[in-house]
């Protein structure tokens, strides 16, 4: 009985709010309940409120926490977390202003790249399939967000192919963000004037009640609102439906930092640091026959899969693998039961000193690297990662064919790793923290699969070039892991994430 009364009250309040909105906005606007008919969207311009009509969760706190943590550091993130009880009691605009001040004040404008390198992954994981379908069916896409433009523009334009992205503009002084927002966005004013001449073709889409106050909706012929209850039923946008695949992203945080999960992370960090030191010590000082069971007992899950022909490998064997983390050669070494030599490009000196296996830097000079690898292979087993850099997502970067010119046969190794809290890879200057971050995860997981030995000069009984065998083995490893092969290179990754060619 009480639930029926509440439902009637909610329906009455919803109709009352819509009547007030009609009187407050232009009289020709029609506020309607989601979803709109598909034929109404064809050939139309859709103005979509990002938080209300595109993302399944209307909370923007996790995205500001990512900014605070990745751009400002853990102390800034801790301050934002401590302020959350106060922020939660305030109105929407005041909450937004406080989070902007805490997260952006003092950040250098030209170095802020999180809108392109970190946030798109978390935005894509929160996009609802139903909301995205409305956006995809429209002819022209316009997205509006209460968050700063620098946080959302890269995601909306590059990954959702939105023509116009409107957010809040931040004030800058001396090249640094002040933490204050402009009252009116210039982009919003231009958009209002442009769309006003085409009012008959504009349809608004947002959430109830967060989107009803948007000024842009006053220039829409119809506005469709979806309730929070309906959004909770939305499906996650599958990776296969992404307009642009998410191949590269940066940052240390591997989970969505809601207030509860962020609190758990800060409580875990002291224990995680001690646990990582203990795990590293076991890796370094104990032989594999003792270290592997001990590390398993300490939460490091690993699985080794071998093929019958992989046991035919000799002590002077060349192993090639896809690249997931800096610990790849170490896990291959543990799977084989003996030490190997690993080639590297940009591993820090600290990681080299602490590594329990031998690591050798390549020079990026093809002839010198070829001679060096032949010499190392003559001394013992050698592990090479032809991708040249790590990739977190289920994609393989283009394989360098140099390995095929070093040995007559190779043993391909397929690697898969999983983390739940911290990524063990980065493009930052603090790369020496990569192994530590991986070891700080509660239950890091690795799967090592040794494949059959392959001749480097032949494919299916036919002679082949080094490039052809490299592409072939990339495809075989990708097929085994369920990963998609790409033609991207290390240089492409670093240009996107770090604005350099990866040679630093």
Steps between C-alpha positions, in 0.01 A plus 500: 500500500781736589684424176189582293457830683862586440466414128196726468681781680806462275286504185317811622828672587648409160202651315513808724870550426447471126220761514734736684772439245269579211405828659862587581632425152379597156141399449573285193715247693345162572652298786430133445596173660780291353539330255425696183375322189789397269352676197505830688878489525593450135630820346476684832747682721508348848616706797595243764584566862801277562439427870123474470444331165820315408669366813330232709612665823418864565779534758800697376704453817706205362622706204616785723667245726693373197612855424601557862691172521667483159574870450524629856633204698374288788488783755267703279288189450491443875384858554216451249397178673498667844280778360251259347259491802474879479476502119218244505284733711528795261314592184616394156670827402680542833618136492638555155685818593663345806618195306641721223694710753644196679592314182620775264645780713872525424509252210698608197270540199738381229581180690141397566431207263268284709202590282663303217716243679321387818134604519374355166536143631279569803250703299463221243447241772214714639323570168156341479412310183151655489627856531770440242246363251310830511819692438608269218171527308514878485649684205684761705622438854534768767600406854483726806667434834522677834859381528789711368559483126855370547357190669238402243588646159764242408268212585194642323677606181749214458308200631131586443550712186301792643516812283454754782604445863400769751635506854597747767805719433768538766683822585875500442765725653865483400447168321345335809139418577357712780225253587229754409250465215378755251135598541408440136680279253588670172437175317152485653418852375616419146301177501185673620515750216574232243224266605239770554456533125431127480268454796260278307771236457631494857405229751627501857581190704596489865422358840240586759550706712867589429453626144187711525691821577721498187477831308555322168173312539313830464591486129370146446165418349466188716692381805497137612585420862603163641459426871771359724293181542501444122872573475575230755358251248727619219754259355873569490622607157693198364858553390404387148257794474758769576512745205877509550683215676671580830851362449722727708434670832711611793477550875556280802144442619336184363159531671216751500584722802165538670514636857482150654756342266736796541476469880583129469802588286641744755450244778672235288806705395707461823455123500544487121838674519632250755353211302665623179839524672462146632394368159792675330747357756371149434534555126857623536657276763327161479525239223188431297431167670434693823391842377213385277304316777569780750378769261189296428435483874541882512227556241694504173307265274679355199429227250738334256379321187751306291481318169680169433744656252587791732697255718735441206647848550870513580684713753600737216146558385341827387158572653273774368187620678241772505575770757266554797725625782869529584471167684433304180856357467501412869181297469633326189819422691297355789291293257816355344661437838828668414638850453481678167632828360247771410544786254352837594459851361420747778510314829618716790842445656336408831296223333815371329692485828219319685415258220569134594578425134746665264366793296676660203407832342451520124638802316225540235770462238394202290845364416636546854192345659513205259862427589433545872204260495702234315774529760252472789329200339836323469543540878158361597121529475377841385157662539395772255175698490465604132228754582759720669251634754214382716131501413232466771200431281429184294701621201841414360734770371692435180787253545851608405648239259852528641465178704452297180847608382667386822396134530385223268217410737309657787256394769202740511357574844149637556463709816195635676498702822222638717502760779219638712640816660824635347640475148860384481575701186524870418654752263604737778854576613439292816529167317701353788167481687345270238601165661416633847150605390438158346614323819275726713186347351312266736482211253702560182455227242719371218446233236808375311443273199803352324413425138662262250842582363480678164758531221557866422553453126192295419121525516301191409789349303564819301795732540420841649667828589567622853206743477264222391598269786468790748147574378417129502612448860320817608183352354555160663557650846202731451279207396603298804434789742192635322682829439468718192813575298581859409763682296573751777854534629678611815540843344125531442428415862742754645395774260141457618560460872824689572546731199842351421628220278582266788876536470538695825 
